[in-house]
Amino acid sequence: MPTKPPRFSGQLLKVTGEGEQITLAFTAGTVAELRAAVGVVHAVALERVNANNKAVLDAASTFEERQTQVFTNAVAQLRRELGLTAPPPGDETKNSHADDSAGPIHAPENP
């Protein structure tokens, strides 16, 4: 016995904060089923978007810490490659010449 095709069908497309695209499809035979299906689809999409947004915020909260580690590792690697000694532990900021335009070699020409 063939079944009657649903009267309503649709798709909900949503792009998350991480660039992921969610496609949720639904069908319904009546208006009541359509309302229920759209409600479920909305809840699922919202759950997924919120999970992705939370992941983005979690990553952002540790960004500065990770960048500091990357920078510290890059400086240490450069020191090793140039044969320079490492500064004493905890003294990295005291010997920084980042604000000295001429660096440690000679005094700036235009202080």
ZICORFEN-V542923 format. One record per helix or strand of 2 or more residues. SS is the DSSP state (A for helix, B for strand). FROM is the first residue (numbers start at 0). LEN is the number of residues. If there is no record, write none. Layout:
ss:SS from:FROM len:LEN
ss:SS from:FROM len:LEN
//
This chain:
ss:B from:7 len:8
ss:B from:20 len:8
ss:A from:30 len:31
ss:A from:62 len:20
//
